[in-house]
Amino acid sequence: MARRKRVNPTPLPVQNTAGLALLPAELLLEIVSWLHPSAPVAHRAHIDALDSRAAELTSIQAFCALSRTSRRLRQFFLPYAWQQIVVYAPNNGGPLSRPLAQRLATELIEKLETVVIRNKALAAHVSSMDVTIGDYCEDKVLREFMRSLSCLSNLTSLCVSTTPRRDYVGTRSKDPFEAASAYKFPSIRRLTVAHVAITLAWSCPNLRKLTISSSVLPQSDTFGSLSFASLAPLAKSTPHLRSLFCVSISLQTESRTRANKFPALPPALEEFGLITIGRAGVDPTLLKRITDHPSMRRIHFRKDSASEWLAPGRIDTEAAVLRKAGRYVQENMMMKPGVDAADVYVTLRPASDRGTSQSKLYEFDSGGKDWVRVEQLKEFEH
C-alpha cells in the first residue's frame, strides 16, 4: 500500500491592515515633502553651497528603506529614491585613498547599471546627479559614466566633483573627460564641474547654468584655474547659457597677457561671476566688454583678501576700488537700451566661503552708490 505524503497547505498571504501601507496618498505625499531635500546641489546658485550632500543621501536612503516595506510603498517611494543619484566622499583637502576611490567607482557603476540596465524604468525618474569621480580605473569609469548619461533623458542637473592624484596636476596630457565629446546631453540644464571636467560642458547644448568649481589640489587649499583659451568653445557649444559662475576669474592678470583670448560670451548670458577684485582693481576694457554684453544683467565680485574693506566711513584705496567697480558695472548695465533697473544686480563675496555663518555678503545699492551688507544674496532660477 502506497504511503501518503503529508503536504502542508500553502499559507494564504496576510493582508497588511496596519501601518504606512494603508495611509492615503495625500499623507504619503506629506511624508515625501518632509524627506525630500529642498533643492539638489546642482540646482543651487553657485559653488559656495555644496555642503549638503550628506542630507541628500540620507533622504535617498530613507526613500529606499520605505520602498522595501510593501508592494504599494515600493511603487510609491521607489521613484523618489531614484530622482537623485548621489555618490560622494567628504572633502578632506587632499587626494582620495585608493580604497575609498575604489569604493566610489564601484558605487557609481552599480547605481548606473541599476537604472540603465537592470531596471530601465527607473531611468525616467533620474533628474539630478551629484557624483565624485576619483582616479580608480578612471578611463573605464568615465567611459561608462558618459554612456550612461546618454541614456538618462530626463536628467536636468549634474554635479561632477573630481579628486585627482598628487601626480595628476600639471603632468597629464590627455583630457580625462575626452569621452564626453562622443555624446550629446540635451536634457542637462544645470551643470557644476571641476575645471578639469570642463569638456563635459561642451556636450550640453541646452545648458542654462554652468558652475565651474575646482578639484582639491594636494599641495595646498587653493583652487585650480582655467585660462581664457579653455573657455573658447563657450558661445558656440552653449548658446543658451544664461549664467556662468567660476570660483574666481581674474581680469587683471589675464588681461595683460591674454586679452585677445577672452572668450566670446553666449548670446543669452545674463549672469557672470565671480570676478576677483583686489587693490589693483580690474581691467576696465574687459569689464566693459562683459557689462556691454546685450543680455548681461548680473555681475558678481569676489574679494582677493580676507581683510575687511568696507567698514562704514572708510575711504582708503581698497574701499574706493570696490565702490568704483560696483558703481561702474551697475551704471553700465542700466544704460543699455531696454534694461529694467530692477533686473540689474551686483554682489560682492568674501575671499573665502569657509564658515558661511561669518561670511560678509554685499549688494551694491544704486541709491546710495555704495555696498550694503546683507544676510543672504538673491538666487535666480535658470
C-alpha positions as CSV (number, residue, x, y, z in Angstrom):
1,M,0.0,0.0,0.0
2,A,1.4,3.3,-1.1
3,R,2.3,5.7,1.7
4,R,0.7,9.1,1.6
5,K,2.8,12.1,1.8
6,R,1.5,14.8,4.1
7,V,1.6,18.2,2.5
8,N,1.1,21.3,4.5
9,P,-1.2,23.8,2.8
10,T,0.4,26.9,1.5
11,P,-0.5,29.7,3.9
12,L,-2.6,32.5,2.4
13,P,-0.9,35.9,2.1
14,V,-1.6,38.0,5.1
15,Q,-3.1,41.3,4.2
16,N,-1.5,44.3,5.7
17,T,-4.2,46.0,7.8
18,A,-2.0,48.5,9.6
19,G,1.0,50.7,9.1
20,L,2.2,53.1,6.3
21,A,0.9,50.9,3.5
22,L,-2.7,51.8,4.4
23,L,-2.2,55.6,4.5
24,P,-3.9,57.6,1.8
25,A,-1.8,59.1,-1.0
26,E,-2.1,62.6,0.5
27,L,-0.4,61.6,3.7
28,L,2.3,59.7,1.8
29,L,3.0,62.8,-0.2
30,E,3.3,64.7,3.1
31,I,6.0,62.2,4.2
32,V,7.7,62.8,0.9
33,S,7.7,66.6,1.5
34,W,9.4,66.1,4.8
35,L,12.1,63.7,3.5
36,H,12.8,65.4,0.1
37,P,15.6,68.0,0.1
38,S,14.6,71.5,-0.8
39,A,16.8,71.6,-3.9
40,P,19.5,69.3,-5.2
41,V,23.1,70.6,-5.2
42,A,23.3,71.1,-8.9
43,H,20.2,73.4,-8.8
44,R,21.8,75.9,-6.5
45,A,23.1,79.3,-7.4
46,H,26.8,78.7,-7.1
47,I,29.6,76.5,-5.9
48,D,29.5,78.0,-2.4
49,A,26.6,75.7,-1.5
50,L,28.0,72.3,-1.9
51,D,27.9,71.0,1.7
52,S,24.5,69.3,1.9
53,R,25.3,66.0,0.2
54,A,25.0,64.1,3.4
55,A,21.5,65.3,4.0
56,E,20.5,64.4,0.4
57,L,22.0,60.9,0.8
58,T,20.0,60.4,4.0
59,S,16.8,61.3,2.2
60,I,17.6,58.9,-0.6
61,Q,18.3,56.1,1.9
62,A,15.0,56.8,3.7
63,F,13.1,56.5,0.5
64,C,14.8,53.2,-0.4
65,A,14.0,51.8,3.1
66,L,10.3,52.8,2.8
67,S,10.1,51.3,-0.7
68,R,11.1,47.9,0.8
69,T,8.3,47.7,3.3
70,S,5.4,46.7,1.0
71,R,4.5,46.5,-2.7
72,R,2.3,49.6,-2.5
73,L,5.0,51.7,-0.8
74,R,7.6,50.3,-3.3
75,Q,5.5,51.7,-6.2
76,F,5.1,55.0,-4.4
77,F,8.5,55.7,-2.9
78,L,10.9,54.0,-5.3
79,P,10.7,56.8,-8.0
80,Y,11.6,59.3,-5.3
81,A,14.6,57.2,-4.2
82,W,16.0,57.5,-7.8
83,Q,15.2,61.1,-8.5
84,Q,18.8,61.8,-7.4
85,I,21.9,59.8,-7.7
86,V,24.5,60.8,-5.1
87,V,28.0,59.3,-4.8
88,Y,30.3,61.5,-2.8
89,A,33.3,61.5,-0.4
90,P,33.8,64.1,2.3
91,N,36.2,66.7,1.2
92,N,39.3,66.4,3.4
93,G,41.5,68.7,1.4
94,G,43.6,66.1,-0.4
95,P,43.5,63.1,-2.8
96,L,41.4,60.1,-2.0
97,S,42.9,56.9,-0.6
98,R,42.9,54.1,-3.1
99,P,40.3,52.0,-1.1
100,L,37.9,55.0,-1.0
101,A,38.4,55.8,-4.7
102,Q,37.7,52.1,-5.5
103,R,34.5,52.2,-3.3
104,L,33.3,55.4,-5.1
105,A,33.9,53.9,-8.5
106,T,32.1,50.7,-7.6
107,E,29.2,52.5,-6.1
108,L,28.8,54.8,-9.1
109,I,28.9,52.0,-11.6
110,E,26.4,49.9,-9.6
111,K,23.9,52.7,-9.4
112,L,24.3,53.5,-13.1
113,E,23.8,49.8,-14.0
114,T,20.7,49.7,-11.9
115,V,18.9,52.5,-13.8
116,V,20.4,51.8,-17.3
117,I,20.5,48.0,-17.4
118,R,18.7,46.2,-14.6
119,N,15.6,48.4,-14.2
120,K,15.4,50.7,-17.1
121,A,12.0,52.0,-15.9
122,L,13.9,53.9,-13.2
123,A,15.9,55.9,-15.7
124,A,12.9,58.1,-16.4
125,H,12.9,59.2,-12.8
126,V,16.5,60.4,-12.6
127,S,16.6,64.2,-12.8
128,S,19.7,65.1,-10.7
129,M,23.1,63.6,-10.2
130,D,25.9,64.6,-7.8
131,V,28.9,62.3,-8.1
132,T,32.6,62.3,-7.1
133,I,34.9,60.6,-9.6
134,G,38.4,59.6,-8.3
135,D,41.3,58.1,-10.2
136,Y,40.5,54.4,-9.7
137,C,40.1,52.9,-13.2
138,E,39.4,56.4,-14.3
139,D,39.2,55.9,-18.0
140,K,36.9,52.9,-17.8
141,V,34.7,54.6,-15.2
142,L,34.4,57.8,-17.3
143,R,33.5,55.9,-20.4
144,E,30.7,54.0,-18.7
145,F,29.6,57.2,-17.0
146,M,29.3,59.1,-20.3
147,R,27.5,56.2,-21.9
148,S,25.0,56.0,-19.0
149,L,24.4,59.8,-19.1
150,S,23.3,59.5,-22.7
151,C,20.5,57.1,-21.5
152,L,19.1,59.4,-18.9
153,S,16.7,61.5,-21.0
154,N,15.2,63.4,-18.0
155,L,18.5,64.3,-16.3
156,T,18.4,68.1,-15.9
157,S,21.0,68.8,-13.2
158,L,24.5,67.3,-12.9
159,C,27.3,68.0,-10.4
160,V,30.7,66.3,-11.0
161,S,33.5,66.6,-8.5
162,T,36.9,65.2,-9.2
163,T,39.7,64.2,-6.7
164,P,42.9,63.8,-8.7
165,R,46.1,62.2,-7.5
166,R,49.1,64.1,-6.5
167,D,50.8,63.4,-9.9
168,Y,47.7,64.4,-11.8
169,V,48.2,68.2,-11.7
170,G,50.3,69.6,-14.5
171,T,51.5,66.2,-15.7
172,R,48.6,64.6,-17.5
173,S,48.4,65.4,-21.2
174,K,45.2,63.5,-22.0
175,D,41.9,65.1,-21.1
176,P,40.2,62.6,-18.7
177,F,36.8,63.7,-19.8
178,E,37.5,63.3,-23.5
179,A,34.9,60.5,-23.7
180,A,32.2,63.2,-23.3
181,S,32.9,64.5,-26.8
182,A,31.3,61.4,-28.4
183,Y,27.9,62.2,-26.8
184,K,25.4,65.0,-26.5
185,F,23.3,65.5,-23.4
186,P,20.5,67.8,-24.5
187,S,18.4,67.4,-21.3
188,I,21.0,68.9,-18.9
189,R,20.2,72.4,-18.0
190,R,22.4,73.0,-14.9
191,L,26.0,71.7,-14.7
192,T,28.6,72.0,-11.9
193,V,32.0,70.7,-12.8
194,A,35.6,70.9,-11.7
195,H,37.9,72.8,-14.0
196,V,39.4,69.5,-15.3
197,A,36.0,68.4,-16.4
198,I,35.1,71.5,-18.5
199,T,34.9,69.3,-21.6
200,L,31.7,67.9,-20.3
201,A,30.0,71.3,-20.7
202,W,30.6,71.4,-24.4
203,S,28.4,68.3,-24.8
204,C,25.4,70.1,-23.2
205,P,23.9,72.2,-26.0
206,N,20.9,73.3,-23.9
207,L,22.8,74.3,-20.8
208,R,21.3,77.2,-18.9
209,K,23.7,77.5,-15.9
210,L,27.3,76.5,-15.7
211,T,29.3,76.5,-12.4
212,I,33.0,75.7,-12.6
213,S,34.4,74.6,-9.3
214,S,37.9,73.1,-8.7
215,S,39.4,69.8,-7.8
216,V,41.1,69.9,-4.5
217,L,44.9,70.3,-5.1
218,P,47.0,68.1,-2.8
219,Q,49.8,70.6,-2.2
220,S,47.5,73.4,-0.9
221,D,44.0,74.6,-0.3
222,T,44.0,76.8,-3.4
223,F,41.7,76.3,-6.3
224,G,42.7,75.3,-9.8
225,S,42.2,77.6,-12.7
226,L,41.1,77.8,-16.3
227,S,42.7,80.1,-18.9
228,F,40.5,82.2,-21.1
229,A,41.5,80.0,-24.0
230,S,40.0,77.0,-22.2
231,L,36.6,78.7,-22.4
232,A,36.8,79.4,-26.1
233,P,34.0,76.9,-27.0
234,L,31.6,78.7,-24.6
235,A,29.5,80.7,-27.1
236,K,29.3,78.0,-29.8
237,S,28.8,75.0,-27.6
238,T,26.4,76.5,-25.0
239,P,24.4,79.1,-27.0
240,H,21.5,79.1,-24.5
241,L,23.7,79.6,-21.4
242,R,22.3,82.3,-19.1
243,S,24.5,82.0,-16.0
244,L,28.3,81.4,-15.7
245,F,29.9,81.1,-12.3
246,C,33.6,80.3,-11.6
247,V,35.3,80.1,-8.3
248,S,37.3,83.1,-9.4
249,I,38.0,84.9,-12.7
250,S,41.0,87.3,-12.7
251,L,40.6,90.2,-15.1
252,Q,43.7,92.0,-14.1
253,T,46.4,89.3,-14.6
254,E,44.8,87.5,-17.5
255,S,44.1,90.7,-19.4
256,R,47.8,91.7,-19.6
257,T,48.8,88.5,-21.4
258,R,45.6,87.0,-22.9
259,A,43.2,89.9,-23.6
260,N,42.8,88.7,-27.1
261,K,41.8,85.3,-25.9
262,F,38.9,86.4,-23.8
263,P,36.1,84.1,-24.9
264,A,33.0,85.3,-26.8
265,L,30.0,85.2,-24.5
266,P,26.9,83.2,-25.3
267,P,24.2,85.5,-26.6
268,A,21.7,84.8,-23.8
269,L,24.2,85.2,-20.9
270,E,22.8,87.4,-18.2
271,E,24.8,86.5,-15.1
272,F,28.6,86.4,-14.7
273,G,31.0,85.8,-11.8
274,L,33.0,85.5,-9.7
275,I,35.3,88.3,-10.7
276,T,38.3,88.6,-8.3
277,I,38.9,92.2,-7.3
278,G,41.8,93.5,-5.3
279,R,43.7,96.7,-4.7
280,A,44.7,97.0,-8.4
281,G,41.0,96.8,-9.4
282,V,40.1,95.1,-12.6
283,D,40.9,95.7,-16.3
284,P,38.4,98.3,-17.5
285,T,38.5,97.1,-21.1
286,L,37.5,93.6,-20.2
287,L,35.0,94.7,-17.6
288,K,33.3,96.9,-20.2
289,R,33.2,94.0,-22.7
290,I,31.3,92.0,-20.1
291,T,28.9,94.7,-18.9
292,D,28.2,95.8,-22.5
293,H,27.1,92.3,-23.5
294,P,23.4,92.9,-24.5
295,S,21.8,90.4,-22.2
296,M,24.1,90.9,-19.2
297,R,22.2,91.9,-16.0
298,R,24.0,90.5,-13.0
299,I,27.7,90.7,-12.1
300,H,29.3,89.1,-9.1
301,F,32.7,90.0,-7.5
302,R,34.9,88.2,-5.0
303,K,37.5,89.9,-2.8
304,D,41.1,88.6,-3.1
305,S,41.7,89.4,0.5
306,A,40.0,88.2,3.7
307,S,40.5,91.6,5.4
308,E,37.5,93.8,6.0
309,W,37.5,96.6,3.4
310,L,34.0,98.0,3.7
311,A,33.8,99.3,7.3
312,P,31.5,102.3,7.5
313,G,33.2,105.6,6.7
314,R,36.4,104.0,5.3
315,I,37.6,105.9,2.3
316,D,41.0,104.3,1.8
317,T,42.2,103.0,-1.6
318,E,40.9,99.4,-1.2
319,A,37.3,100.5,-0.3
320,A,37.4,103.1,-3.1
321,V,38.4,100.4,-5.6
322,L,35.4,98.3,-4.6
323,R,32.9,101.2,-4.7
324,K,34.2,102.3,-8.1
325,A,33.9,98.8,-9.6
326,G,30.4,98.3,-8.2
327,R,29.2,101.7,-9.5
328,Y,30.8,101.2,-12.9
329,V,29.2,97.8,-13.7
330,Q,25.8,98.8,-12.3
331,E,25.6,102.1,-14.3
332,N,27.0,100.4,-17.4
333,M,24.3,97.7,-17.4
334,M,21.5,100.2,-16.6
335,M,22.4,102.4,-19.5
336,K,21.8,99.7,-22.1
337,P,18.5,100.1,-24.1
338,G,15.5,98.2,-22.8
339,V,17.1,97.3,-19.4
340,D,14.9,97.4,-16.4
341,A,16.9,98.8,-13.4
342,A,15.2,96.3,-11.1
343,D,16.8,93.4,-13.1
344,V,20.4,94.7,-12.5
345,Y,22.1,93.1,-9.6
346,V,25.7,93.4,-8.4
347,T,27.2,91.5,-5.5
348,L,30.4,91.1,-3.5
349,R,31.5,87.9,-1.7
350,P,34.4,87.3,0.7
351,A,37.7,85.8,-0.4
352,S,36.8,82.5,1.3
353,D,33.4,81.0,1.9
354,R,34.6,78.7,4.7
355,G,32.5,79.3,7.7
356,T,29.4,80.7,5.8
357,S,27.8,81.9,9.1
358,Q,30.6,84.5,9.3
359,S,30.7,85.4,5.6
360,K,30.2,89.1,4.8
361,L,28.0,89.4,1.7
362,Y,27.2,92.7,0.0
363,E,24.9,94.1,-2.7
364,F,25.5,97.3,-4.5
365,D,22.9,99.9,-3.8
366,S,22.2,102.2,-6.7
367,G,20.6,104.8,-4.5
368,G,23.4,105.2,-2.0
369,K,26.1,104.3,-4.6
370,D,27.7,102.0,-2.1
371,W,27.9,98.4,-0.9
372,V,25.3,97.3,1.6
373,R,25.8,94.3,3.7
374,V,23.1,91.6,3.5
375,E,22.4,88.3,5.3
376,Q,21.8,86.4,2.1
377,L,22.2,87.0,-1.6
378,K,19.4,86.6,-4.1
379,E,19.3,83.4,-6.1
380,F,17.9,83.1,-9.6
381,E,16.4,80.1,-11.4
382,H,17.6,79.2,-14.9
